[in-house]
């Protein structure tokens, strides 16, 4: 039988994975501030957690999701030799925008699997081998709960920031990701709804002003590839063997 002192103790004092439903949980992972105080205040730990599957679900690609993540990406790569990996990104990253954001394009690796079945396997291996400072994965339109759980477990074994960028319709599916946000573009920024977090339900959307959005970090011109990324472009065109 529990003592009175145990019953009155804060949940985190009983076990670090516990929290009160009326309060934000304390993150057990290192935190990277988002760069936006209003968003930090609504996230457990006050920022983006490392070693965690974080889902970002914009209403459409290019709604400001890269601009949202830029402050955190700067913090994790500018003072280290480790890189940002963009996996299954639908567009060619534009180095001029990354330079404008004070991000070194040489720290950016664009990995483009030719076969859809390679995408999640590649993401899992990157995380398992802790091969980058940050992984931005553009999620396939259909991802099973089993596959999502594998990503979640692999993220816990890494030290990277891991963002799964999906689509609006994926908000309704079950997900093991402890943090899920939806984005909607606005003329001068984005509206953010926190779909899932370790803490009380978030009701009112947040507005974040952004100086660059609407896909400004990409170019649709395939011929610009060698000008933008050069040797930092990897195409996976060989069959993947998982056995």
C-alpha positions as CSV (number, residue, x, y, z in Angstrom):
1,X,0.0,0.0,0.0
2,X,1.3,3.4,-0.9
3,X,2.2,5.9,1.8
4,X,0.6,9.4,1.9
5,X,3.9,11.0,0.9
6,X,4.0,8.7,-2.2
7,X,0.4,9.5,-3.2
8,X,1.1,13.3,-2.9
9,X,4.4,13.1,-4.8
10,X,4.7,14.6,-8.2
11,X,4.3,11.9,-10.9
12,X,7.9,12.5,-12.2
13,X,9.2,11.8,-8.7
14,X,7.6,8.3,-8.9
15,X,8.7,7.6,-12.5
16,X,10.2,9.9,-15.1
17,X,7.7,8.7,-17.7
18,X,4.7,9.9,-15.6
19,X,3.1,13.3,-15.7
20,X,-0.2,14.9,-14.6
21,X,-2.8,15.2,-17.3
22,X,-3.3,18.8,-16.5
23,X,0.4,19.6,-17.0
24,X,3.1,19.3,-19.7
25,X,5.4,16.4,-19.2
26,X,9.1,16.9,-18.5
27,X,11.1,15.7,-21.4
28,X,13.5,12.8,-20.7
29,X,15.5,13.7,-23.8
30,X,17.7,16.7,-24.5
31,X,15.7,19.6,-25.9
32,X,16.4,21.9,-28.8
33,X,14.5,25.2,-28.6
34,X,12.2,25.8,-31.6
35,X,13.2,29.5,-31.9
36,X,9.7,30.6,-31.1
37,X,8.8,31.3,-27.5
38,X,5.1,30.9,-28.0
39,X,5.7,27.4,-29.4
40,X,8.3,26.4,-26.8
41,X,5.8,27.3,-24.1
42,X,3.4,24.6,-25.4
43,X,5.8,21.8,-25.9
44,X,6.9,19.3,-23.2
45,X,10.4,20.4,-22.1
46,X,10.2,23.7,-23.9
47,X,11.3,22.7,-27.4
48,X,11.9,19.9,-29.9
49,X,13.0,16.6,-28.2
50,X,16.0,14.7,-29.5
51,X,15.7,10.9,-30.0
52,X,12.0,11.3,-30.6
53,X,9.6,10.7,-33.6
54,X,8.0,14.2,-34.2
55,X,5.3,14.4,-36.9
56,X,4.7,17.6,-38.8
57,X,1.6,17.5,-40.9
58,X,1.1,20.5,-43.2
59,X,-2.1,21.1,-45.2
60,X,0.1,21.0,-48.3
61,X,3.8,20.7,-48.9
62,X,5.5,24.1,-48.7
63,X,3.2,25.6,-46.1
64,X,6.2,26.8,-44.1
65,X,7.4,23.6,-42.5
66,X,11.1,24.1,-43.4
67,X,11.0,27.7,-42.2
68,X,9.5,26.4,-38.9
69,X,12.4,24.0,-38.4
70,X,15.2,26.2,-39.5
71,X,16.1,27.8,-36.1
72,X,16.5,24.3,-34.6
73,X,18.4,22.9,-37.5
74,X,20.9,25.8,-37.2
75,X,21.5,25.0,-33.5
76,X,22.2,21.3,-34.1
77,X,24.5,21.5,-37.2
78,X,26.4,24.8,-37.2
79,X,28.8,23.8,-34.4
80,X,29.3,20.2,-35.4
81,X,30.6,18.0,-38.3
82,X,27.3,16.1,-38.4
83,X,24.8,16.8,-41.2
84,X,21.1,17.2,-42.0
85,X,19.7,14.4,-44.0
86,X,16.6,15.0,-46.1
87,X,15.0,11.7,-47.1
88,X,12.4,11.3,-49.8
89,X,12.1,15.1,-50.1
90,X,9.8,15.8,-53.1
91,X,11.8,18.8,-54.3
92,X,15.4,19.8,-54.9
93,X,16.8,21.8,-52.0
94,X,18.0,25.3,-53.0
95,X,21.4,26.2,-51.5
96,X,20.7,29.9,-51.7
97,X,17.8,29.7,-49.3
98,X,19.9,27.6,-46.9
99,X,22.7,30.2,-47.0
100,X,20.2,33.0,-46.4
101,X,19.2,31.1,-43.2
102,X,22.9,30.8,-42.3
103,X,22.9,27.1,-42.8
104,X,25.9,25.6,-44.6
105,X,24.6,23.7,-47.7
106,X,27.6,21.4,-47.4
107,X,25.9,20.1,-44.2
108,X,22.8,19.1,-46.2
109,X,22.4,15.6,-47.8
110,X,19.5,14.8,-50.0
111,X,18.7,11.1,-50.2
112,X,16.3,10.1,-52.9
113,X,15.2,6.4,-53.0
114,X,13.9,5.3,-56.4
115,X,11.7,2.6,-54.8
116,X,9.0,3.5,-52.3
117,X,9.7,0.5,-50.2
118,X,13.3,1.8,-49.6
119,X,12.1,5.0,-47.8
120,X,11.2,3.7,-44.4
121,X,14.0,1.1,-44.3
122,X,16.5,3.8,-45.1
123,X,15.2,6.1,-42.4
124,X,15.3,3.3,-39.9
125,X,19.0,2.5,-40.7
126,X,20.0,6.2,-40.5
127,X,18.5,6.4,-37.0
128,X,19.9,3.1,-35.8
129,X,23.4,4.1,-36.8
130,X,22.9,7.7,-35.5
131,X,24.2,8.9,-38.8
132,X,23.2,12.6,-38.7
133,X,22.4,15.6,-36.5
134,X,18.8,15.8,-37.9
135,X,16.7,13.6,-40.2
136,X,13.9,15.1,-42.2
137,X,11.8,12.3,-43.6
138,X,8.9,13.0,-46.0
139,X,6.6,10.2,-45.0
140,X,4.9,8.0,-47.7
141,X,1.2,8.6,-48.1
142,X,0.4,5.2,-46.6
143,X,2.5,4.1,-43.6
144,X,1.4,1.2,-41.4
145,X,1.3,1.4,-37.6
146,X,4.0,-1.3,-37.5
147,X,6.3,0.7,-39.7
148,X,5.7,3.8,-37.7
149,X,6.6,1.9,-34.5
150,X,9.9,0.8,-36.0
151,X,10.7,4.4,-36.7
152,X,9.7,5.4,-33.2
153,X,12.0,2.7,-31.7
154,X,14.9,3.6,-34.0
155,X,14.6,7.3,-33.1
156,X,14.9,6.4,-29.4
157,X,18.3,4.8,-30.1
158,X,19.7,7.9,-31.9
159,X,20.6,11.3,-30.7
160,X,19.2,13.1,-33.8
161,X,16.3,15.4,-34.2
162,X,13.8,13.4,-36.2
163,X,10.9,15.0,-38.1
164,X,8.4,13.0,-40.1
165,X,6.8,15.3,-42.6
166,X,3.4,14.0,-43.7
167,X,0.1,15.1,-45.1
168,X,-3.1,16.6,-43.6
169,X,-5.1,13.4,-44.2
170,X,-2.6,11.4,-42.0
171,X,-3.8,13.3,-38.9
172,X,-6.6,10.7,-38.5
173,X,-4.4,7.6,-38.4
174,X,-3.0,6.1,-35.2
175,X,0.7,7.0,-34.6
176,X,3.3,6.2,-31.9
177,X,4.8,9.6,-32.3
178,X,4.6,11.4,-28.9
179,X,4.5,14.8,-30.6
180,X,2.3,15.6,-33.6
181,X,1.6,19.0,-35.1
182,X,-0.5,20.2,-38.1
183,X,0.4,23.3,-40.1
184,X,-1.7,25.6,-42.2
185,X,-0.2,28.4,-44.2
186,X,-1.1,32.0,-43.7
187,X,-0.1,35.2,-45.6
188,X,2.6,36.2,-43.0
189,X,3.3,32.9,-41.3
190,X,1.7,29.6,-40.2
191,X,-1.1,28.4,-37.9
192,X,0.0,25.4,-35.8
193,X,-2.3,23.0,-34.1
194,X,-0.8,20.5,-31.6
195,X,-2.6,17.3,-32.3
196,X,-0.8,15.2,-29.7
197,X,1.6,16.0,-26.9
198,X,2.4,14.6,-23.5
199,X,0.2,16.9,-21.5
200,X,-3.2,18.5,-21.7
201,X,-5.1,18.8,-24.9
202,X,-4.2,21.9,-26.9
203,X,-7.2,23.8,-28.1
204,X,-6.5,27.1,-29.8
205,X,-4.1,27.1,-32.8
206,X,-0.9,29.1,-32.5
207,X,0.2,31.7,-35.1
208,X,3.9,32.0,-35.9
209,X,5.2,34.8,-38.2
210,X,7.7,33.5,-40.7
211,X,9.8,35.6,-43.0
212,X,10.2,32.8,-45.6
213,X,7.7,30.1,-46.4
214,X,5.7,28.6,-49.3
215,X,8.5,26.2,-50.3
216,X,11.2,28.9,-50.4
217,X,13.8,26.3,-49.5
218,X,13.2,24.3,-52.6
219,X,13.4,24.7,-56.4
220,X,11.3,22.8,-58.9
221,X,14.1,22.9,-61.5
222,X,15.7,19.5,-61.7
223,X,18.6,21.0,-63.7
224,X,19.6,23.0,-60.7
225,X,20.5,19.9,-58.8
226,X,24.3,20.0,-59.3
227,X,24.4,23.7,-58.6
228,X,22.5,23.3,-55.3
229,X,23.8,20.1,-53.8
230,X,26.6,18.6,-55.9
231,X,28.0,15.5,-54.4
232,X,25.6,15.7,-51.4
233,X,22.9,14.0,-53.5
234,X,22.4,10.3,-53.0
235,X,20.1,8.2,-55.2
236,X,19.2,4.7,-54.0
237,X,18.6,2.6,-57.1
238,X,19.6,-0.8,-55.8
239,X,17.3,-3.3,-54.2
240,X,17.3,-3.2,-50.4
241,X,17.9,-6.6,-48.7
242,X,16.6,-6.6,-45.1
243,X,17.3,-10.2,-44.2
